[in-house]
Amino acid sequence: MQINPYVIFNGQCREAFSTYAQCLGGDVTFSTYGEMPGGVQQPGQSPDHIMHARLEAHGAVLLGSDGPGGDGPKDAVWVSVTLHDTGEAERIFAALAEGGHVVMPLAETFWAPRFGMLKDRFGLSWMINCERAA
């Protein structure tokens, strides 16, 4: 299991992560909403905005995006939990969702066998991501 902060921007993700990579000496990768299979699938989202950014620097990982949902207000920080077992992803998602609010149900996506988003009963925002086997 890997737990990482996931920061959300309103269109400045590429600039922010490029700056962080320069400052921290890390490597950054970007995926845009326009690169999604079938094109942009988030209403109000620009195809040039960042769907997912990953900065790795000195063994640490910071994740981020411009979204979801265009340029409106967002939770600035989410906690991303990355797993390799779908059963464990389902267990953790269900436990964190108890008494909270599901933002995006845990389901298969084009990048993962399971991904979901929720706000727990304490108000903390979570992303549960189960990676595909290599």
C-alpha positions in Angstrom: 0.0 0.0 0.0 1.1 3.5 -0.7 -0.5 6.7 0.7 0.2 10.0 -1.0 -1.2 13.6 -0.8 -3.2 14.5 -3.9 -3.5 18.2 -4.6 -6.3 19.8 -6.7 -5.9 22.9 -8.9 -8.1 25.1 -11.0 -6.1 25.0 -14.2 -2.6 25.6 -12.8 -1.6 22.0 -12.2 1.0 21.8 -15.1 2.6 25.1 -14.0 2.6 24.1 -10.3 4.0 20.6 -10.9 6.7 21.9 -13.3 7.8 24.4 -10.7 7.8 21.7 -7.9 9.9 19.4 -10.1 12.4 22.2 -10.7 12.5 23.1 -7.0 12.7 19.5 -5.7 14.8 18.0 -8.5 12.2 15.4 -9.4 10.6 13.9 -12.5 7.0 14.8 -13.4 4.5 13.1 -15.7 1.2 14.5 -16.9 -2.0 13.1 -18.5 -4.6 15.5 -19.8 -8.4 15.2 -19.9 -8.1 15.3 -23.7 -6.0 12.2 -23.7 -8.7 10.1 -22.0 -10.2 7.3 -24.1 -13.2 8.9 -25.9 -12.0 12.4 -25.2 -13.0 14.7 -22.3 -15.5 12.9 -20.1 -15.8 15.5 -17.3 -18.5 18.2 -17.9 -17.0 21.6 -18.1 -13.4 20.3 -18.1 -10.9 21.7 -20.7 -9.1 19.0 -22.7 -5.8 20.8 -21.9 -6.3 20.6 -18.2 -4.4 17.9 -16.3 -6.3 14.8 -15.4 -3.4 13.3 -13.4 0.1 14.5 -12.5 2.8 12.5 -10.7 5.9 14.0 -9.3 8.6 11.7 -7.9 11.5 13.2 -6.0 14.0 11.4 -3.8 11.6 8.5 -3.2 8.6 10.7 -2.3 5.5 11.0 -4.6 3.1 14.0 -4.9 0.0 13.5 -7.0 -2.4 16.1 -8.4 -4.8 17.3 -11.1 -7.0 20.1 -12.4 -10.3 18.7 -11.5 -12.7 17.2 -11.5 -15.4 19.5 -12.8 -13.8 22.5 -14.4 -12.8 25.7 -12.6 -15.3 25.7 -9.7 -14.4 25.3 -6.0 -12.7 22.1 -5.0 -11.2 20.4 -2.0 -7.5 21.4 -2.3 -6.0 18.2 -0.8 -7.1 14.6 -1.0 -5.4 11.5 0.4 -4.7 8.9 -2.3 -4.3 5.2 -1.3 -2.7 3.0 -4.0 -3.2 -0.8 -3.7 -2.6 -3.9 -5.8 -5.5 -6.0 -4.5 -9.1 -5.3 -5.6 -10.6 -7.0 -2.5 -8.5 -4.8 -0.2 -9.4 -1.7 -2.2 -13.1 -2.6 -1.8 -12.7 -3.3 2.0 -10.9 0.0 2.6 -13.3 2.0 0.4 -16.4 0.6 2.2 -14.8 1.2 5.7 -13.9 4.8 4.9 -17.3 5.5 3.2 -19.2 4.4 6.3 -21.0 7.5 7.6 -19.4 9.6 4.9 -20.3 10.6 1.3 -19.3 8.7 -1.9 -18.2 11.2 -4.5 -17.4 8.6 -7.2 -18.3 5.0 -6.6 -15.5 2.4 -6.5 -15.5 0.9 -10.0 -13.3 -0.2 -12.9 -11.8 2.6 -15.0 -9.7 2.7 -18.1 -6.6 3.0 -15.9 -7.4 0.8 -12.9 -9.5 -2.3 -12.0 -10.9 -0.2 -9.1 -11.0 3.6 -8.4 -13.3 5.6 -6.3 -13.5 8.9 -4.4 -15.2 9.7 -1.1 -15.4 12.1 1.8 -15.2 10.3 5.1 -17.4 11.0 8.1 -14.7 13.4 9.5 -14.7 15.5 6.3 -11.4 14.2 4.8 -11.4 13.5 1.1 -10.0 10.1 -0.1 -9.1 8.5 -3.5 -8.8 4.7 -3.5 -6.9 3.4 -6.5 -6.1 -0.2 -7.3 -3.4 -0.5 -9.9 -3.3 -3.0 -12.7 -0.7 -5.8 -12.4 2.4 -5.0 -14.3 
